[in-house]
Amino acid sequence: MDVTLLPGFNPGPFTGAGNNTYLLTGSHPTLIDAGTGESRHLVALDEALAGARLEQVLVTHAHSDHAKGSLAVAAQSPGVVFRKVPWPELDGRYGVSWQPIADGDEIEAGDGRLRVLHTPGHAPDHVCLYDEPTGTLFVADLVVLGSSVVIPASRGGSLTDYLRSLRRILELAPARMLPAHGEPIDDPRAVLLEYLEHRQRREEQVLTALEAGARTADTIVTRIYPQLATSLLDAARENVLAHLCKLRDDGRVTSDKEAWELVR
Ligand SMILES: [Zn+2]
């Protein structure tokens, strides 16, 4: 598998140094994630293709830092096909038509095949793409080295699904993971176990806050992230909400409008 990392050139508070997109060259030139349409990304794509025709773009999920560049990529790559797991609420934003993919699909890409693993949680349409011969897993936003992933509970995220997706990838046991943000991950098992433990610790903090009388996501946020920068408050609130929804799925808390309560 011939993989070229093409940075998206879109650094920011939620994208870190910017997105990683990956070009697989060979008989089926394939781009994993479309970037955001930054001209430096488009130029780098053109150069890396070295005259070959881009055949398809596999978009890992409909968040704008992964999908927004689709129209710009389409404009410079006549005939390119865009594929993703459908998320009807967001897919229409990007001005291209999408060929649907689904869990278990095998897609010819580069000089090999990628298996689609539907891994919802961070987003309902989120996929990882697996190159079995090399054990390389394109993990998109499932994992970011040295950080945690936002589960936007009020915008399609589900912690219950996310934990299931993490366990599924742990079982798959890839040799390395190439994320959409940050550095490659050479010890997937250690990182996945740490991720699962991190969520377990957070869940305990949320339960402790509820036991101490906190009733809303905002109160819980102030208790467990006391020093948080304002710009990160919304993400923290979404994460706490994700934990509350997961605990509700587990039958351990109930909710009435904005108020949450332990089941005793
Ligand atoms: Zn995302």
py3Dmol code that shows the C-alpha trace and the ligand (Angstrom):
import py3Dmol

protein = """\
ATOM      1  CA  MET A   1       0.000   0.000   0.000  1.00  0.00           C
ATOM      2  CA  ASP A   2       1.414   3.335  -1.081  1.00  0.00           C
ATOM      3  CA  VAL A   3       0.153   6.038   1.316  1.00  0.00           C
ATOM      4  CA  THR A   4       0.941   9.746   1.145  1.00  0.00           C
ATOM      5  CA  LEU A   5      -0.106  12.008   3.999  1.00  0.00           C
ATOM      6  CA  LEU A   6      -1.586  15.230   2.645  1.00  0.00           C
ATOM      7  CA  PRO A   7      -2.151  17.783   5.424  1.00  0.00           C
ATOM      8  CA  GLY A   8      -5.401  19.754   5.198  1.00  0.00           C
ATOM      9  CA  PHE A   9      -3.733  23.067   6.162  1.00  0.00           C
ATOM     10  CA  ASN A  10      -6.660  23.889   8.487  1.00  0.00           C
ATOM     11  CA  PRO A  11      -5.179  24.259  11.991  1.00  0.00           C
ATOM     12  CA  GLY A  12      -7.598  25.324  14.751  1.00  0.00           C
ATOM     13  CA  PRO A  13      -8.855  24.643  18.290  1.00  0.00           C
ATOM     14  CA  PHE A  14     -10.760  21.522  17.190  1.00  0.00           C
ATOM     15  CA  THR A  15      -8.508  20.300  14.389  1.00  0.00           C
ATOM     16  CA  GLY A  16      -5.126  20.574  16.175  1.00  0.00           C
ATOM     17  CA  ALA A  17      -2.405  21.064  13.573  1.00  0.00           C
ATOM     18  CA  GLY A  18      -5.082  20.507  10.920  1.00  0.00           C
ATOM     19  CA  ASN A  19      -6.585  17.403   9.350  1.00  0.00           C
ATOM     20  CA  ASN A  20      -4.632  14.521   7.869  1.00  0.00           C
ATOM     21  CA  THR A  21      -5.929  13.256   4.557  1.00  0.00           C
ATOM     22  CA  TYR A  22      -4.328  10.219   2.939  1.00  0.00           C
ATOM     23  CA  LEU A  23      -3.750   9.523  -0.729  1.00  0.00           C
ATOM     24  CA  LEU A  24      -3.432   5.902  -1.821  1.00  0.00           C
ATOM     25  CA  THR A  25      -1.722   5.777  -5.184  1.00  0.00           C
ATOM     26  CA  GLY A  26      -1.710   2.818  -7.583  1.00  0.00           C
ATOM     27  CA  SER A  27      -4.308   1.451  -9.958  1.00  0.00           C
ATOM     28  CA  HIS A  28      -7.217   3.002  -7.985  1.00  0.00           C
ATOM     29  CA  PRO A  29      -6.036   6.415  -6.766  1.00  0.00           C
ATOM     30  CA  THR A  30      -8.068   7.090  -3.636  1.00  0.00           C
ATOM     31  CA  LEU A  31      -8.186  10.018  -1.233  1.00  0.00           C
ATOM     32  CA  ILE A  32      -9.304   9.374   2.352  1.00  0.00           C
ATOM     33  CA  ASP A  33     -11.170  12.518   3.496  1.00  0.00           C
ATOM     34  CA  ALA A  34     -11.664  15.563   1.345  1.00  0.00           C
ATOM     35  CA  GLY A  35     -10.059  18.285   3.499  1.00  0.00           C
ATOM     36  CA  THR A  36     -11.678  21.696   3.635  1.00  0.00           C
ATOM     37  CA  GLY A  37     -10.820  23.069   0.209  1.00  0.00           C
ATOM     38  CA  GLU A  38      -7.627  24.886   1.319  1.00  0.00           C
ATOM     39  CA  SER A  39      -5.672  25.714  -1.825  1.00  0.00           C
ATOM     40  CA  ARG A  40      -2.421  24.250  -0.418  1.00  0.00           C
ATOM     41  CA  HIS A  41      -4.196  20.936   0.118  1.00  0.00           C
ATOM     42  CA  LEU A  42      -5.517  20.944  -3.446  1.00  0.00           C
ATOM     43  CA  VAL A  43      -2.070  21.742  -4.855  1.00  0.00           C
ATOM     44  CA  ALA A  44      -0.460  18.997  -2.749  1.00  0.00           C
ATOM     45  CA  LEU A  45      -3.105  16.539  -3.982  1.00  0.00           C
ATOM     46  CA  ASP A  46      -2.465  17.471  -7.575  1.00  0.00           C
ATOM     47  CA  GLU A  47       1.308  17.092  -7.149  1.00  0.00           C
ATOM     48  CA  ALA A  48       1.045  13.753  -5.340  1.00  0.00           C
ATOM     49  CA  LEU A  49      -1.199  12.361  -8.082  1.00  0.00           C
ATOM     50  CA  ALA A  50       1.595  13.149 -10.571  1.00  0.00           C
ATOM     51  CA  GLY A  51      -0.771  13.095 -13.531  1.00  0.00           C
ATOM     52  CA  ALA A  52      -2.867  10.118 -12.403  1.00  0.00           C
ATOM     53  CA  ARG A  53      -6.645  10.544 -12.284  1.00  0.00           C
ATOM     54  CA  LEU A  54      -8.179  10.575  -8.802  1.00  0.00           C
ATOM     55  CA  GLU A  55     -10.791   7.807  -8.852  1.00  0.00           C
ATOM     56  CA  GLN A  56     -12.601   8.272  -5.535  1.00  0.00           C
ATOM     57  CA  VAL A  57     -12.744  10.074  -2.217  1.00  0.00           C
ATOM     58  CA  LEU A  58     -13.738   8.036   0.831  1.00  0.00           C
ATOM     59  CA  VAL A  59     -15.106  10.429   3.442  1.00  0.00           C
ATOM     60  CA  THR A  60     -14.915   9.039   6.984  1.00  0.00           C
ATOM     61  CA  HIS A  61     -17.825  11.140   8.316  1.00  0.00           C
ATOM     62  CA  ALA A  62     -19.753  14.301   7.491  1.00  0.00           C
ATOM     63  CA  HIS A  63     -18.040  16.742   9.915  1.00  0.00           C
ATOM     64  CA  SER A  64     -16.968  19.749   7.885  1.00  0.00           C
ATOM     65  CA  ASP A  65     -13.208  19.356   8.450  1.00  0.00           C
ATOM     66  CA  HIS A  66     -13.451  15.991   6.640  1.00  0.00           C
ATOM     67  CA  ALA A  67     -16.044  16.750   3.968  1.00  0.00           C
ATOM     68  CA  LYS A  68     -16.151  20.465   3.200  1.00  0.00           C
ATOM     69  CA  GLY A  69     -13.451  20.281   0.524  1.00  0.00           C
ATOM     70  CA  SER A  70     -15.427  17.780  -1.562  1.00  0.00           C
ATOM     71  CA  LEU A  71     -16.702  20.285  -4.103  1.00  0.00           C
ATOM     72  CA  ALA A  72     -13.223  21.783  -4.591  1.00  0.00           C
ATOM     73  CA  VAL A  73     -11.732  18.306  -5.071  1.00  0.00           C
ATOM     74  CA  ALA A  74     -14.526  17.484  -7.549  1.00  0.00           C
ATOM     75  CA  ALA A  75     -13.750  20.647  -9.506  1.00  0.00           C
ATOM     76  CA  GLN A  76     -10.135  19.649 -10.099  1.00  0.00           C
ATOM     77  CA  SER A  77     -10.737  15.885 -10.496  1.00  0.00           C
ATOM     78  CA  PRO A  78     -13.313  15.257 -13.239  1.00  0.00           C
ATOM     79  CA  GLY A  79     -15.212  12.009 -12.781  1.00  0.00           C
ATOM     80  CA  VAL A  80     -14.150  11.475  -9.169  1.00  0.00           C
ATOM     81  CA  VAL A  81     -16.650   9.491  -7.072  1.00  0.00           C
ATOM     82  CA  PHE A  82     -17.450  10.357  -3.441  1.00  0.00           C
ATOM     83  CA  ARG A  83     -18.364   7.596  -1.033  1.00  0.00           C
ATOM     84  CA  LYS A  84     -19.489   7.612   2.579  1.00  0.00           C
ATOM     85  CA  VAL A  85     -21.952   6.067   5.003  1.00  0.00           C
ATOM     86  CA  PRO A  86     -25.097   8.199   4.668  1.00  0.00           C
ATOM     87  CA  TRP A  87     -25.938  10.860   7.249  1.00  0.00           C
ATOM     88  CA  PRO A  88     -28.828  12.573   5.453  1.00  0.00           C
ATOM     89  CA  GLU A  89     -28.975  15.597   7.809  1.00  0.00           C
ATOM     90  CA  LEU A  90     -25.454  16.718   6.875  1.00  0.00           C
ATOM     91  CA  ASP A  91     -24.524  15.073   3.564  1.00  0.00           C
ATOM     92  CA  GLY A  92     -26.513  17.557   1.484  1.00  0.00           C
ATOM     93  CA  ARG A  93     -24.334  20.476   2.638  1.00  0.00           C
ATOM     94  CA  TYR A  94     -21.354  19.636   0.533  1.00  0.00           C
ATOM     95  CA  GLY A  95     -22.624  19.994  -3.030  1.00  0.00           C
ATOM     96  CA  VAL A  96     -21.525  16.588  -4.323  1.00  0.00           C
ATOM     97  CA  SER A  97     -23.508  13.380  -4.677  1.00  0.00           C
ATOM     98  CA  TRP A  98     -22.512  10.496  -2.448  1.00  0.00           C
ATOM     99  CA  GLN A  99     -22.329   6.797  -3.251  1.00  0.00           C
ATOM    100  CA  PRO A 100     -23.379   4.982  -0.084  1.00  0.00           C
ATOM    101  CA  ILE A 101     -20.997   2.558   1.621  1.00  0.00           C
ATOM    102  CA  ALA A 102     -21.748   0.224   4.524  1.00  0.00           C
ATOM    103  CA  ASP A 103     -20.066  -1.882   7.160  1.00  0.00           C
ATOM    104  CA  GLY A 104     -18.238  -4.863   5.656  1.00  0.00           C
ATOM    105  CA  ASP A 105     -17.858  -3.374   2.167  1.00  0.00           C
ATOM    106  CA  GLU A 106     -14.520  -4.078   0.492  1.00  0.00           C
ATOM    107  CA  ILE A 107     -13.466  -1.124  -1.650  1.00  0.00           C
ATOM    108  CA  GLU A 108     -10.687  -1.326  -4.230  1.00  0.00           C
ATOM    109  CA  ALA A 109      -8.287   1.460  -3.303  1.00  0.00           C
ATOM    110  CA  GLY A 110      -4.698   2.130  -4.328  1.00  0.00           C
ATOM    111  CA  ASP A 111      -3.302  -1.277  -5.237  1.00  0.00           C
ATOM    112  CA  GLY A 112      -5.351  -3.111  -2.624  1.00  0.00           C
ATOM    113  CA  ARG A 113      -8.665  -3.143  -0.852  1.00  0.00           C
ATOM    114  CA  LEU A 114     -10.021  -1.318   2.151  1.00  0.00           C
ATOM    115  CA  ARG A 115     -12.635  -2.866   4.403  1.00  0.00           C
ATOM    116  CA  VAL A 116     -15.268  -0.503   5.755  1.00  0.00           C
ATOM    117  CA  LEU A 117     -15.802  -0.703   9.522  1.00  0.00           C
ATOM    118  CA  HIS A 118     -18.778   1.364  10.608  1.00  0.00           C
ATOM    119  CA  THR A 119     -17.642   2.806  13.951  1.00  0.00           C
ATOM    120  CA  PRO A 120     -20.322   5.255  15.156  1.00  0.00           C
ATOM    121  CA  GLY A 121     -19.987   7.289  18.345  1.00  0.00           C
ATOM    122  CA  HIS A 122     -18.091  10.461  17.448  1.00  0.00           C
ATOM    123  CA  ALA A 123     -20.578  10.750  14.577  1.00  0.00           C
ATOM    124  CA  PRO A 124     -23.355   8.364  13.460  1.00  0.00           C
ATOM    125  CA  ASP A 125     -21.785   7.866  10.014  1.00  0.00           C
ATOM    126  CA  HIS A 126     -18.185   7.440  11.205  1.00  0.00           C
ATOM    127  CA  VAL A 127     -16.072   4.740   9.558  1.00  0.00           C
ATOM    128  CA  CYS A 128     -12.599   3.311   9.917  1.00  0.00           C
ATOM    129  CA  LEU A 129     -10.975   1.801   6.818  1.00  0.00           C
ATOM    130  CA  TYR A 130      -8.807  -1.303   7.127  1.00  0.00           C
ATOM    131  CA  ASP A 131      -5.977  -2.547   4.947  1.00  0.00           C
ATOM    132  CA  GLU A 132      -5.712  -6.098   6.212  1.00  0.00           C
ATOM    133  CA  PRO A 133      -2.393  -7.180   4.580  1.00  0.00           C
ATOM    134  CA  THR A 134      -0.457  -4.394   6.331  1.00  0.00           C
ATOM    135  CA  GLY A 135      -2.703  -4.181   9.424  1.00  0.00           C
ATOM    136  CA  THR A 136      -3.101  -0.461   8.756  1.00  0.00           C
ATOM    137  CA  LEU A 137      -6.295   1.099  10.030  1.00  0.00           C
ATOM    138  CA  PHE A 138      -7.350   4.580   8.956  1.00  0.00           C
ATOM    139  CA  VAL A 139      -9.118   5.561  12.189  1.00  0.00           C
ATOM    140  CA  ALA A 140     -10.404   9.019  11.262  1.00  0.00           C
ATOM    141  CA  ASP A 141     -11.681  10.632  14.498  1.00  0.00           C
ATOM    142  CA  LEU A 142     -11.925   7.471  16.601  1.00  0.00           C
ATOM    143  CA  VAL A 143      -8.584   8.177  18.300  1.00  0.00           C
ATOM    144  CA  VAL A 144      -6.182  11.129  18.513  1.00  0.00           C
ATOM    145  CA  LEU A 145      -2.807  10.547  20.122  1.00  0.00           C
ATOM    146  CA  GLY A 146      -2.318  12.536  23.348  1.00  0.00           C
ATOM    147  CA  SER A 147      -5.884  13.816  23.462  1.00  0.00           C
ATOM    148  CA  SER A 148      -9.452  12.596  23.730  1.00  0.00           C
ATOM    149  CA  VAL A 149     -12.195  12.731  21.130  1.00  0.00           C
ATOM    150  CA  VAL A 150     -15.305  14.884  21.483  1.00  0.00           C
ATOM    151  CA  ILE A 151     -18.591  12.963  21.566  1.00  0.00           C
ATOM    152  CA  PRO A 152     -21.084  15.651  20.516  1.00  0.00           C
ATOM    153  CA  ALA A 153     -24.099  14.159  22.278  1.00  0.00           C
ATOM    154  CA  SER A 154     -26.577  16.779  21.090  1.00  0.00           C
ATOM    155  CA  ARG A 155     -25.354  16.545  17.492  1.00  0.00           C
ATOM    156  CA  GLY A 156     -25.390  12.850  16.637  1.00  0.00           C
ATOM    157  CA  GLY A 157     -22.719  11.573  19.034  1.00  0.00           C
ATOM    158  CA  SER A 158     -23.246   8.531  21.247  1.00  0.00           C
ATOM    159  CA  LEU A 159     -20.862   7.385  23.949  1.00  0.00           C
ATOM    160  CA  THR A 160     -22.567   3.982  24.093  1.00  0.00           C
ATOM    161  CA  ASP A 161     -21.787   3.506  20.385  1.00  0.00           C
ATOM    162  CA  TYR A 162     -18.311   5.000  20.756  1.00  0.00           C
ATOM    163  CA  LEU A 163     -17.262   2.556  23.493  1.00  0.00           C
ATOM    164  CA  ARG A 164     -18.575  -0.319  21.373  1.00  0.00           C
ATOM    165  CA  SER A 165     -16.539   0.987  18.405  1.00  0.00           C
ATOM    166  CA  LEU A 166     -13.360   1.246  20.523  1.00  0.00           C
ATOM    167  CA  ARG A 167     -13.826  -2.356  21.718  1.00  0.00           C
ATOM    168  CA  ARG A 168     -14.430  -3.526  18.187  1.00  0.00           C
ATOM    169  CA  ILE A 169     -11.147  -2.004  17.014  1.00  0.00           C
ATOM    170  CA  LEU A 170      -9.342  -3.430  20.057  1.00  0.00           C
ATOM    171  CA  GLU A 171     -10.568  -6.858  18.953  1.00  0.00           C
ATOM    172  CA  LEU A 172      -9.499  -6.219  15.350  1.00  0.00           C
ATOM    173  CA  ALA A 173      -5.956  -5.588  16.697  1.00  0.00           C
ATOM    174  CA  PRO A 174      -4.554  -3.424  13.888  1.00  0.00           C
ATOM    175  CA  ALA A 175      -0.757  -3.047  13.670  1.00  0.00           C
ATOM    176  CA  ARG A 176      -0.935   0.730  13.327  1.00  0.00           C
ATOM    177  CA  MET A 177      -3.539   3.426  13.159  1.00  0.00           C
ATOM    178  CA  LEU A 178      -3.458   6.503  10.952  1.00  0.00           C
ATOM    179  CA  PRO A 179      -5.725   9.189  12.440  1.00  0.00           C
ATOM    180  CA  ALA A 180      -7.338  12.242  10.844  1.00  0.00           C
ATOM    181  CA  HIS A 181      -5.647  14.448  13.453  1.00  0.00           C
ATOM    182  CA  GLY A 182      -2.192  14.102  14.985  1.00  0.00           C
ATOM    183  CA  GLU A 183       0.599  11.575  14.766  1.00  0.00           C
ATOM    184  CA  PRO A 184       0.404   7.954  13.580  1.00  0.00           C
ATOM    185  CA  ILE A 185      -0.263   5.427  16.343  1.00  0.00           C
ATOM    186  CA  ASP A 186       2.179   2.529  16.463  1.00  0.00           C
ATOM    187  CA  ASP A 187       0.818   0.860  19.613  1.00  0.00           C
ATOM    188  CA  PRO A 188      -2.943   0.740  18.958  1.00  0.00           C
ATOM    189  CA  ARG A 189      -3.702  -1.671  21.799  1.00  0.00           C
ATOM    190  CA  ALA A 190      -2.134   0.534  24.496  1.00  0.00           C
ATOM    191  CA  VAL A 191      -3.862   3.645  23.185  1.00  0.00           C
ATOM    192  CA  LEU A 192      -7.275   1.958  22.872  1.00  0.00           C
ATOM    193  CA  LEU A 193      -7.026   0.551  26.413  1.00  0.00           C
ATOM    194  CA  GLU A 194      -6.047   3.994  27.724  1.00  0.00           C
ATOM    195  CA  TYR A 195      -9.042   5.496  25.902  1.00  0.00           C
ATOM    196  CA  LEU A 196     -11.411   2.985  27.481  1.00  0.00           C
ATOM    197  CA  GLU A 197      -9.912   3.615  30.939  1.00  0.00           C
ATOM    198  CA  HIS A 198     -10.161   7.386  30.452  1.00  0.00           C
ATOM    199  CA  ARG A 199     -13.905   7.116  29.733  1.00  0.00           C
ATOM    200  CA  GLN A 200     -14.330   4.835  32.730  1.00  0.00           C
ATOM    201  CA  ARG A 201     -12.650   7.451  34.991  1.00  0.00           C
ATOM    202  CA  ARG A 202     -14.824  10.219  33.520  1.00  0.00           C
ATOM    203  CA  GLU A 203     -17.923   8.141  34.122  1.00  0.00           C
ATOM    204  CA  GLU A 204     -16.917   7.748  37.770  1.00  0.00           C
ATOM    205  CA  GLN A 205     -16.428  11.543  38.034  1.00  0.00           C
ATOM    206  CA  VAL A 206     -19.869  12.149  36.542  1.00  0.00           C
ATOM    207  CA  LEU A 207     -21.427   9.664  38.986  1.00  0.00           C
ATOM    208  CA  THR A 208     -19.612  11.326  41.908  1.00  0.00           C
ATOM    209  CA  ALA A 209     -20.887  14.744  40.818  1.00  0.00           C
ATOM    210  CA  LEU A 210     -24.465  13.393  40.595  1.00  0.00           C
ATOM    211  CA  GLU A 211     -24.107  11.809  44.034  1.00  0.00           C
ATOM    212  CA  ALA A 212     -22.954  15.180  45.381  1.00  0.00           C
ATOM    213  CA  GLY A 213     -26.141  16.789  44.084  1.00  0.00           C
ATOM    214  CA  ALA A 214     -25.216  18.113  40.620  1.00  0.00           C
ATOM    215  CA  ARG A 215     -28.290  17.934  38.390  1.00  0.00           C
ATOM    216  CA  THR A 216     -27.342  19.552  35.061  1.00  0.00           C
ATOM    217  CA  ALA A 217     -24.592  18.989  32.527  1.00  0.00           C
ATOM    218  CA  ASP A 218     -23.297  22.527  33.169  1.00  0.00           C
ATOM    219  CA  THR A 219     -22.936  21.984  36.923  1.00  0.00           C
ATOM    220  CA  ILE A 220     -21.111  18.726  36.295  1.00  0.00           C
ATOM    221  CA  VAL A 221     -18.767  20.461  33.828  1.00  0.00           C
ATOM    222  CA  THR A 222     -17.773  23.072  36.448  1.00  0.00           C
ATOM    223  CA  ARG A 223     -17.081  20.308  38.941  1.00  0.00           C
ATOM    224  CA  ILE A 224     -14.936  18.085  36.774  1.00  0.00           C
ATOM    225  CA  TYR A 225     -13.225  20.664  34.548  1.00  0.00           C
ATOM    226  CA  PRO A 226     -12.719  23.574  36.982  1.00  0.00           C
ATOM    227  CA  GLN A 227      -9.986  25.376  34.992  1.00  0.00           C
ATOM    228  CA  LEU A 228     -11.428  24.970  31.514  1.00  0.00           C
ATOM    229  CA  ALA A 229     -10.858  27.640  28.829  1.00  0.00           C
ATOM    230  CA  THR A 230     -14.136  29.180  27.621  1.00  0.00           C
ATOM    231  CA  SER A 231     -13.483  28.046  24.056  1.00  0.00           C
ATOM    232  CA  LEU A 232     -13.567  24.420  25.213  1.00  0.00           C
ATOM    233  CA  LEU A 233     -16.690  24.671  27.380  1.00  0.00           C
ATOM    234  CA  ASP A 234     -19.077  23.532  24.671  1.00  0.00           C
ATOM    235  CA  ALA A 235     -16.991  20.440  23.909  1.00  0.00           C
ATOM    236  CA  ALA A 236     -16.764  19.594  27.630  1.00  0.00           C
ATOM    237  CA  ARG A 237     -20.514  20.016  28.003  1.00  0.00           C
ATOM    238  CA  GLU A 238     -21.132  17.699  25.033  1.00  0.00           C
ATOM    239  CA  ASN A 239     -18.819  15.099  26.569  1.00  0.00           C
ATOM    240  CA  VAL A 240     -20.581  15.261  29.936  1.00  0.00           C
ATOM    241  CA  LEU A 241     -23.929  15.022  28.176  1.00  0.00           C
ATOM    242  CA  ALA A 242     -22.579  11.983  26.302  1.00  0.00           C
ATOM    243  CA  HIS A 243     -21.758  10.328  29.636  1.00  0.00           C
ATOM    244  CA  LEU A 244     -25.203  11.154  31.021  1.00  0.00           C
ATOM    245  CA  CYS A 245     -26.916   9.669  27.944  1.00  0.00           C
ATOM    246  CA  LYS A 246     -24.732   6.559  28.205  1.00  0.00           C
ATOM    247  CA  LEU A 247     -25.631   6.184  31.902  1.00  0.00           C
ATOM    248  CA  ARG A 248     -29.296   6.562  30.918  1.00  0.00           C
ATOM    249  CA  ASP A 249     -28.817   3.821  28.263  1.00  0.00           C
ATOM    250  CA  ASP A 250     -27.374   1.701  31.091  1.00  0.00           C
ATOM    251  CA  GLY A 251     -30.426   2.422  33.282  1.00  0.00           C
ATOM    252  CA  ARG A 252     -28.347   4.173  35.950  1.00  0.00           C
ATOM    253  CA  VAL A 253     -29.705   7.722  35.630  1.00  0.00           C
ATOM    254  CA  THR A 254     -32.978   9.288  34.555  1.00  0.00           C
ATOM    255  CA  SER A 255     -33.524  12.645  32.927  1.00  0.00           C
ATOM    256  CA  ASP A 256     -36.336  15.158  32.991  1.00  0.00           C
ATOM    257  CA  LYS A 257     -35.699  17.999  30.540  1.00  0.00           C
ATOM    258  CA  GLU A 258     -32.286  19.389  31.603  1.00  0.00           C
ATOM    259  CA  ALA A 259     -32.242  17.680  35.013  1.00  0.00           C
ATOM    260  CA  TRP A 260     -30.468  14.388  35.621  1.00  0.00           C
ATOM    261  CA  GLU A 261     -30.801  12.067  38.569  1.00  0.00           C
ATOM    262  CA  LEU A 262     -29.239   8.837  39.765  1.00  0.00           C
ATOM    263  CA  VAL A 263     -31.466   5.774  39.862  1.00  0.00           C
ATOM    264  CA  ARG A 264     -31.272   4.589  43.479  1.00  0.00           C
TER     265      ARG A 264
END
"""
ligand_1 = """\
1
ZN
Zn -15.183 14.656 13.412
"""
view = py3Dmol.view(width=600, height=400)
view.addModel(protein, "pdb")
view.setStyle({"model": 0}, {"cartoon": {"style": "trace"}})
view.addModel(ligand_1, "xyz")
view.setStyle({"model": 1}, {"stick": {}})
view.zoomTo()
view.show()
